[in-house]
Amino acid sequence: MAYPISDIRAQFPAMEIQDGGVARSYLDNPAGTQVPLCVAKAISDYMLSSCANLGGHFVTSVASDQVVLQAHSDMADFLGADSGKEIIIGQSMTMLTFHMSRSICRDFKPGDEIIITRMDHEGNIGPWLEIAKDKGLVIRWLDFDRGSWQIEGEQLEAVLSDRTKLVCLNYASNLTGSINDIAKLTAIAQDAGALVFVDAVQLAPHHLVDVKKLGCDFLVCSSYKFFGPHLGIMWGKPDILAGLHPYKGRCTSDALPDRFELGTPQVELLAGLSATVEYFADFGRTIGNFSSRRDQIAAAYDEYRNYEEPLTNRLIDGLQSIPGIEVFGITNPNRVHERVPTVSIRHRSIAPTVVAKSLAEQGIFVWHGHNYAYEPTRFLGLPIDEGVVRIGLAHYNTESEVNRIIQAIEVMSKSA
């Protein structure tokens, strides 16, 4: 089956928008993707027909209760979990991590250690730095390898100790795009007696997440990075979640996941979250006859990835052909499966903000700066106030858009 790029783009109304007759190229996807019509419609339909608080006997409240339950169940399907009770949903990944850090680290003692990586987004660094200050914990830093652009097992082994209580890992970098072998790293950390917390925000738009195969204890992602509404999602092993102290009001249930979800949820966004999962499953059903919804979601990811990876190689190859451009991350086309299509660059004589502004004026949307990859930017020795130009593809981007940005940067480079 030929990849149905036209049909896919037709599901995203934003793809048709022009500014002054100039088409938009959404290459800003690592910071947030566009949404299909089904997601926007689910949010709108809920707000117009079922909007109510939870726990009542009347029809709109009963419907709202069902929306909340369904969203948790759908995310369990999406992440390969056994039950919606293992899914905690909040405003954002960063807010969830700050909130849950209090519970995860509550019984840690002064001098206990948390390992965090030089590859992570600030959302998986800042919360642990703050709880370490509060409780007198020791932060140990885990570097990534500049040759492989990944975190290697021996690097983790070198920083583990008998005081290590928690290892916080990055699944895919939001600066370099590199994917880490989380199952391998998790096994090393758990063999040393540590819990493992994984940031999968950048991986989830491009690769299937399977929490049981990974073996980690907690995993977080953000639905607005995979074509959904602005929400953060955390999965946790149910026995571990049940044993954590919940910081909550007295009226909040002690049941999972309620004990960690404070206040009235954004029910309309949960309706959109269910529609997001269904967007993946629906595409999977067009590919083949699969026995489960999880298999449908997996099939969709396979198709998306098979389409994205050649585009990623084309983008990297084209950028590397431009004099003055440096790519930060895996560039070997044979290793494209070890990265997501997030490509960060710098030009030796044109500042990232100048590149990004010029591209924006041409209708090409990219990000510049450290992009909250504060620690990776520092580790790579880049100016923190400038950072990089970050280009990010998704399954709805086209080869013509890739060629368009290569040509635009090439023109800029020639005039530098």
C-alpha positions in Angstrom: 0.0 0.0 0.0 1.4 3.4 -1.0 1.6 5.8 2.0 -1.6 7.9 1.8 0.0 11.3 2.5 -2.8 13.3 0.9 -5.5 11.5 2.9 -3.5 12.0 6.1 -3.0 15.7 5.5 -6.7 16.1 4.7 -7.5 15.1 8.3 -5.5 18.1 9.6 -7.3 21.4 8.8 -4.2 23.4 9.7 -2.5 22.0 6.6 -4.8 24.1 4.3 -4.0 27.4 6.0 -2.0 30.0 4.1 -0.6 33.3 5.2 -0.7 35.9 2.5 -0.9 33.2 -0.1 2.1 31.3 1.3 1.5 27.8 2.5 2.7 26.8 6.0 5.3 24.1 6.6 4.9 22.8 10.1 8.4 21.7 11.0 8.0 22.8 14.6 6.6 19.4 15.7 9.0 18.6 18.6 7.4 21.4 20.5 3.8 20.5 19.6 2.0 18.9 16.7 -1.1 19.9 14.8 -4.4 18.0 15.6 -6.7 16.1 13.3 -10.3 17.2 13.0 -11.5 14.2 15.0 -9.7 15.5 18.1 -11.0 19.0 17.8 -14.5 17.7 17.1 -14.4 15.4 20.2 -13.5 18.3 22.4 -16.2 20.5 20.9 -18.9 17.9 21.0 -18.2 17.2 24.7 -18.3 20.9 25.6 -21.5 21.6 23.6 -23.5 18.5 24.7 -22.1 16.8 27.8 -20.2 19.5 29.8 -20.6 18.8 33.6 -18.7 18.0 36.7 -18.2 14.5 37.9 -20.1 12.2 40.2 -23.7 13.3 39.6 -26.8 11.2 38.7 -27.9 13.4 35.8 -27.0 12.5 32.2 -24.2 15.0 31.5 -22.4 14.1 34.7 -22.7 10.4 34.0 -21.4 11.0 30.5 -18.5 13.0 31.9 -17.6 10.2 34.3 -17.5 7.9 31.3 -15.2 10.2 29.3 -12.7 10.2 32.2 -12.7 6.4 32.5 -12.5 6.0 28.7 -9.5 8.3 28.4 -7.5 6.3 31.0 -8.4 3.0 29.4 -7.5 4.4 25.9 -4.1 5.5 27.2 -3.5 2.1 28.7 -4.0 0.7 25.2 -1.7 3.3 23.8 1.2 2.6 26.2 0.7 -1.2 26.5 -0.5 -1.0 30.1 -2.9 -3.5 31.6 -5.4 -1.0 33.1 -6.5 2.6 33.1 -5.8 2.6 36.8 -2.1 2.7 35.9 -2.5 6.0 34.0 -2.3 9.4 35.7 -3.3 12.4 33.6 -2.5 16.0 34.4 -1.9 19.4 32.9 1.6 18.7 31.5 4.5 16.3 31.8 6.5 18.8 33.7 3.7 19.6 36.2 3.0 15.9 36.7 6.7 15.2 37.3 7.0 18.0 39.8 3.9 16.7 41.5 4.8 13.1 41.6 8.4 13.8 42.6 7.1 14.5 46.2 5.5 11.1 46.4 8.3 9.1 44.7 11.0 10.7 46.9 9.0 11.0 50.1 10.9 8.2 51.9 14.3 8.9 50.5 16.9 9.8 53.1 19.6 12.6 53.1 22.5 11.3 51.1 20.4 9.1 48.9 21.1 9.6 45.2 19.1 10.4 42.1 20.7 10.0 38.7 19.7 12.4 36.0 21.1 12.7 32.4 22.8 15.4 30.4 20.4 14.4 27.5 17.1 15.3 29.2 14.5 18.1 28.7 14.3 20.3 31.8 11.0 18.6 32.6 12.9 15.5 33.7 15.7 17.5 35.4 14.2 20.5 37.3 11.8 18.5 39.4 14.5 16.2 40.7 16.9 19.1 41.4 14.3 20.7 43.5 13.3 17.7 45.5 17.0 16.9 46.1 17.4 20.4 47.6 14.3 19.9 49.8 15.4 16.5 51.1 19.2 16.7 51.1 19.6 14.2 48.3 22.6 13.8 46.0 22.3 14.4 42.3 24.6 12.3 40.1 24.9 13.3 36.4 24.9 10.7 33.6 26.5 11.9 30.3 25.7 10.7 26.9 28.3 9.5 24.5 29.4 12.0 21.8 30.3 9.2 19.4 27.0 7.3 19.5 24.9 10.2 20.7 23.3 7.8 23.2 23.6 6.9 26.8 25.7 3.8 27.0 25.2 1.0 29.6 28.8 1.3 31.0 28.2 5.0 31.6 25.2 4.3 33.7 27.1 1.5 35.6 29.9 4.0 36.4 27.6 6.4 38.3 25.4 3.9 40.1 26.1 3.2 43.8 24.4 1.5 46.7 22.8 4.8 47.6 21.1 5.2 44.2 17.3 5.3 44.7 16.1 6.7 41.4 17.4 6.8 37.8 15.7 9.3 35.5 16.2 8.5 31.8 15.5 10.1 28.5 13.9 7.9 25.8 14.5 10.3 22.9 16.3 13.6 23.0 14.3 16.7 22.1 17.6 18.3 20.9 19.6 15.5 19.1 16.7 13.1 18.4 18.7 10.2 19.7 16.8 7.2 21.1 18.2 5.3 24.1 18.0 1.6 24.8 15.6 2.0 27.7 15.0 -1.7 28.4 18.8 -2.3 28.7 19.4 0.8 30.9 16.4 0.0 33.0 17.7 -3.5 33.7 21.0 -2.1 34.8 19.4 0.4 37.1 17.0 -2.0 38.7 19.7 -4.6 39.2 21.3 -1.9 41.4 18.1 -1.5 43.4 16.9 1.8 41.8 13.5 2.9 40.5 13.5 4.1 36.9 11.5 7.1 35.6 11.4 7.5 31.8 10.6 10.7 29.8 9.1 9.4 26.5 7.7 12.8 25.4 9.7 12.9 22.2 9.5 9.3 21.4 5.8 8.8 21.6 4.9 10.8 18.4 7.1 8.4 16.3 7.6 5.0 18.0 5.3 2.7 19.8 5.7 2.7 23.6 5.5 -0.6 25.4 5.8 -0.1 29.1 5.8 -3.8 30.0 8.6 -4.6 27.6 10.7 -1.6 28.8 10.3 -2.8 32.4 10.6 0.8 33.8 8.7 1.9 36.9 7.3 5.2 35.6 6.9 6.7 32.1 5.7 10.1 31.1 4.6 11.6 27.8 2.6 14.5 26.4 -0.4 14.1 24.1 0.0 17.5 22.4 3.3 16.0 21.0 1.4 13.2 19.4 -1.5 15.0 17.7 -3.7 15.5 20.7 -4.7 18.1 23.3 -2.4 19.8 25.9 -2.2 17.1 28.6 0.6 15.2 30.4 0.3 11.5 31.0 2.2 9.3 33.4 2.1 5.5 33.6 3.3 3.7 36.7 3.5 0.1 37.9 0.3 -0.4 39.9 2.0 -1.9 43.0 4.4 1.0 43.2 1.7 3.6 42.6 -0.4 2.0 45.3 2.5 2.2 47.8 3.3 5.9 47.2 1.9 8.5 49.6 -0.5 10.8 47.7 -0.4 14.5 48.4 -4.1 15.3 48.1 -7.1 16.8 49.7 -9.2 14.9 52.2 -12.2 14.5 49.8 -10.1 12.9 47.1 -10.5 9.1 46.7 -7.6 6.8 47.8 -8.3 4.7 44.7 -6.0 4.7 41.7 -5.5 6.9 39.7 -7.8 9.3 41.6 -5.4 9.7 44.5 -2.8 11.5 42.2 -5.3 13.5 40.1 -6.2 16.5 42.1 -9.3 18.6 41.4 -11.7 18.5 38.6 -10.1 17.2 35.4 -10.1 18.9 32.0 -12.8 16.6 30.9 -13.1 18.1 27.4 -9.4 17.5 26.8 -9.8 13.9 28.0 -12.5 13.5 25.3 -9.9 14.8 22.8 -7.3 12.4 24.3 -9.5 9.4 23.5 -10.0 10.7 20.0 -6.2 11.0 19.6 -5.7 7.3 20.4 -8.6 6.4 18.1 -6.8 8.4 15.3 -3.9 6.0 15.5 -6.1 2.9 15.7 -8.3 4.1 12.9 -5.3 4.3 10.6 -4.2 0.9 11.7 -7.5 -0.6 10.6 -6.9 0.7 7.1 -3.7 -1.3 6.9 -4.9 -4.8 7.9 -7.2 -7.0 9.9 -5.7 -6.9 13.5 -7.0 -8.8 16.4 -6.7 -6.0 19.0 -6.8 -2.2 19.2 -3.2 -2.3 20.5 -2.2 -4.1 17.3 -3.9 -1.5 15.2 -2.0 1.3 17.0 1.3 -0.6 16.5 0.5 -1.0 12.7 -0.1 2.7 12.4 3.2 3.5 14.1 5.0 1.1 11.7 3.6 2.9 8.7 4.3 6.3 10.1 7.9 5.4 10.9 8.5 3.8 7.5 7.5 7.0 5.9 9.3 9.3 8.3 12.7 7.7 8.3 13.6 8.2 4.6 12.4 11.9 5.0 14.7 12.2 7.9 17.6 10.9 6.0 16.8 13.3 3.1 16.7 16.2 5.5 20.0 15.3 7.2 21.7 14.7 3.9 20.5 17.9 2.4 21.5 20.0 5.4 25.0 18.4 5.6 25.5 19.4 2.0 25.3 23.1 2.9 28.6 24.7 3.7 28.8 25.9 7.3 26.0 23.6 8.7 26.7 21.3 11.6 24.1 18.6 12.6 24.0 17.6 16.3 22.9 14.0 16.4 23.1 10.7 14.6 23.7 11.3 10.8 24.5 7.8 9.6 21.5 6.8 7.4 21.9 3.2 8.5 21.1 4.3 12.1 18.0 6.3 11.3 16.0 3.8 13.4 18.0 5.0 16.4 16.7 8.5 16.2 13.4 10.4 15.9 13.1 13.0 13.1 14.2 15.9 15.3 17.2 17.5 13.7 19.1 20.3 15.4 21.7 22.4 13.5 23.9 25.5 13.7 25.4 27.5 10.9 29.0 28.7 11.6 28.2 32.4 10.7 24.4 32.8 11.0 22.8 32.9 14.5 19.9 30.5 15.1 17.5 33.3 15.7 18.3 34.8 12.4 17.8 31.5 10.6 14.5 30.8 12.4 13.2 34.3 11.7 14.0 34.2 8.0 12.4 30.8 7.7 9.3 32.0 9.5 9.0 34.9 7.0 8.9 32.2 4.3 6.1 30.2 6.0 8.5 27.6 7.4 8.0 27.0 11.1 11.0 25.9 13.2 12.2 26.5 16.7 15.5 28.0 17.9 17.3 28.3 21.2 17.9 25.7 23.9 14.3 24.5 23.6 14.4 23.5 27.3 17.2 21.1 26.5 19.2 23.3 28.8 21.6 20.6 30.0 22.3 19.0 26.5 23.0 22.5 25.1 25.5 23.1 27.9 27.0 19.6 27.5 27.6 20.2 23.8 29.3 23.5 24.6 26.8 25.6 22.7 25.9 29.2 23.6 22.9 28.8 25.9 21.4 32.1 24.8 21.5 30.9 21.1 21.2 27.2 21.2 20.3 25.6 17.8 17.8 25.7 15.0 15.5 22.7 15.6 13.6 21.1 12.7 11.1 18.4 13.5 9.2 16.2 11.1 6.0 14.3 11.6 4.0 11.7 9.6 2.1 14.5 7.8 5.1 16.3 6.4 6.1 15.9 2.8 9.3 15.6 0.8 8.5 18.9 -0.9 8.5 20.5 2.6 11.9 18.9 3.3 13.3 20.2 0.0 11.8 23.6 0.7 13.6 24.1 4.0 16.9 22.7 2.6 16.7 25.2 -0.3 15.8 28.1 2.0 18.8 27.4 4.3 21.1 27.0 1.3 20.1 30.4 0.0 20.7 31.9 3.4 24.1 30.2 3.6 25.2 31.6 0.2 24.4 35.1 1.2 26.2 34.9 4.6 
